[in-house]
Amino acid sequence: MADRVLFVCHANLCRSPMAEHLARRLLADRPVTVASAGTDAIDGLSMHPYALEVATEGGADASAFRTRSLRPEYLIDATLVLTATRRQRSICTALAPSALHRTFTLRQFGRLAAAAEPPAGAADDTLGAAIAAVAQARGRLQPAAPDADDLRDPIGGTSADFRRCAEEIERSLRPLAALIGAAG
């Protein structure tokens, strides 16, 4: 069974769908599935037009994307949960306390993954090995300023604001892809 990464933001209109599509591209050669949901999402809406623009520029066909409201079973089934903000991380761990040790903000996980030692010999559990490496890095590093872990919401902004957000998402995802690559 493939590992699952779940991206969570507020409405599942901008940040988490962009992260989902960027991760799908970055992890295309790995046995990892990606999905997204929103803590306050309304089920069935289309992605924000600027987010759709960013996703399709990366080669994704995101036209069929529909928003999903976060449910506890999504968290329980996910191998890794990456949220846009600390508030959403708190909501996730309140909904599914068993997900605590595998729930991070996206920027927090990216920072820790960049500082983590590459896992060795974990070809059968590459995502699990990456999460374990990040947990070890968490114990060695000084915490960042709290707002350094939050990904700013581009809603209400320009197309350029959405591109900047997508660039930040991709910067945070690259260390994850590198760790998974090193493990497998």
C-alpha positions in Angstrom: 0.0 0.0 0.0 1.3 3.5 -0.9 2.1 6.0 1.8 -0.3 9.0 2.0 0.5 12.6 2.5 -2.4 14.9 3.4 -2.2 18.7 3.0 -4.5 20.8 5.1 -5.4 24.5 4.9 -8.4 26.6 5.8 -10.8 26.3 2.9 -9.0 23.8 0.6 -9.1 26.4 -2.2 -5.5 27.7 -2.4 -2.6 26.5 -0.3 -3.5 22.8 0.2 -4.6 22.1 -3.4 -1.4 23.8 -4.7 0.6 21.7 -2.3 -1.2 18.6 -3.4 -0.4 19.2 -7.1 3.2 20.3 -6.5 3.8 17.2 -4.3 2.2 15.0 -6.9 4.8 16.3 -9.4 7.8 16.2 -7.1 7.0 12.7 -5.8 5.8 11.2 -9.1 8.4 8.5 -9.1 7.7 7.4 -5.5 4.9 5.2 -4.1 3.3 8.1 -2.3 -0.3 9.4 -2.8 -1.3 12.9 -2.0 -4.6 14.5 -1.1 -5.8 17.7 0.5 -8.6 19.0 2.7 -9.6 22.1 4.6 -10.5 22.6 8.2 -13.3 25.0 7.2 -13.9 23.8 3.6 -17.2 23.6 1.9 -17.3 20.3 0.0 -17.3 20.4 -3.8 -16.0 23.8 -4.8 -13.5 24.4 -7.5 -9.9 25.5 -6.7 -9.3 29.2 -6.7 -8.7 30.4 -10.2 -5.1 31.7 -9.4 -4.3 28.4 -7.6 -5.6 26.5 -10.7 -3.4 28.6 -12.9 -0.4 27.8 -10.8 -1.2 24.1 -10.7 -1.7 23.8 -14.4 1.5 25.7 -15.1 3.3 22.7 -13.5 1.6 20.4 -16.0 -1.2 19.2 -13.7 -4.7 18.7 -14.9 -6.4 20.3 -11.9 -9.7 21.0 -13.5 -11.5 18.2 -11.8 -10.3 19.2 -8.3 -13.0 19.7 -5.7 -12.6 20.9 -2.1 -13.1 18.6 0.8 -13.9 19.2 4.4 -11.4 17.7 6.8 -12.6 14.5 8.4 -10.8 12.5 11.2 -10.5 9.4 9.0 -8.4 11.4 6.5 -5.9 12.2 9.3 -5.9 8.6 10.6 -5.3 7.2 7.2 -2.5 9.6 6.4 1.2 8.7 6.8 2.1 12.3 7.0 -0.1 15.4 7.6 1.3 18.8 6.5 -0.7 21.9 7.4 -0.5 25.5 6.2 -0.6 27.0 9.7 -0.1 26.1 13.4 -3.8 26.7 13.9 -4.6 24.0 11.4 -2.0 21.7 12.9 -3.8 22.1 16.3 -7.1 21.3 14.7 -5.8 18.2 13.1 -4.3 16.8 16.3 -7.5 17.6 18.2 -9.5 15.7 15.6 -7.1 12.7 15.5 -4.7 12.7 18.5 -3.0 9.6 17.1 -1.7 11.7 14.2 0.2 14.0 16.6 3.7 12.7 15.8 3.2 12.7 12.1 1.5 16.2 11.8 3.6 19.3 11.0 3.2 22.6 9.4 4.5 22.4 5.9 7.2 25.0 6.5 8.2 23.4 9.8 8.6 20.0 8.1 10.6 21.5 5.2 13.0 23.2 7.6 13.5 20.1 9.7 13.8 17.9 6.6 16.5 20.2 5.3 18.5 19.7 8.5 17.8 15.9 8.9 20.3 13.2 8.3 19.4 11.1 5.3 17.8 7.8 6.3 19.6 4.7 5.3 18.3 1.3 4.2 14.6 2.0 4.5 13.5 1.1 0.9 10.3 -0.6 2.2 9.2 2.5 4.2 10.7 5.6 2.6 8.1 8.1 4.0 8.3 6.5 7.5 12.1 6.8 7.4 11.8 10.5 6.3 9.4 11.2 9.1 11.7 9.5 11.6 14.7 11.5 10.3 12.7 14.7 10.7 11.7 13.7 14.3 15.4 13.3 15.1 16.2 16.7 13.6 13.4 18.2 15.7 15.2 17.1 18.8 18.5 18.7 17.7 17.4 22.1 16.4 16.3 25.2 18.2 12.7 26.0 17.6 12.0 28.7 15.0 9.9 31.8 15.7 6.3 30.6 15.8 5.1 32.6 12.8 8.0 31.1 10.7 5.9 27.9 10.6 2.8 29.5 9.0 2.3 29.7 5.3 0.6 33.0 4.4 -2.8 32.7 2.8 -2.8 34.3 -0.7 -6.6 34.6 -0.8 -7.6 38.1 -1.9 -4.2 38.6 -3.4 -2.9 38.7 -7.0 -1.7 36.0 -9.3 1.8 36.9 -8.2 0.9 36.3 -4.6 -0.3 32.8 -5.5 3.0 32.2 -7.4 5.0 33.3 -4.3 3.0 31.0 -2.1 3.5 28.1 -4.5 7.2 28.8 -4.5 7.3 28.7 -0.7 5.4 25.4 -0.8 7.8 23.9 -3.3 10.8 25.1 -1.2 9.3 23.3 1.7 8.5 20.1 -0.3 11.9 19.7 -1.9 13.7 18.5 1.3 10.9 15.9 1.8 11.4 14.6 -1.8 15.2 14.5 -1.1 14.7 12.5 2.1 12.3 10.0 0.5 14.8 9.7 -2.3 17.7 9.0 0.1 15.6 6.4 1.9 14.6 4.5 -1.2 
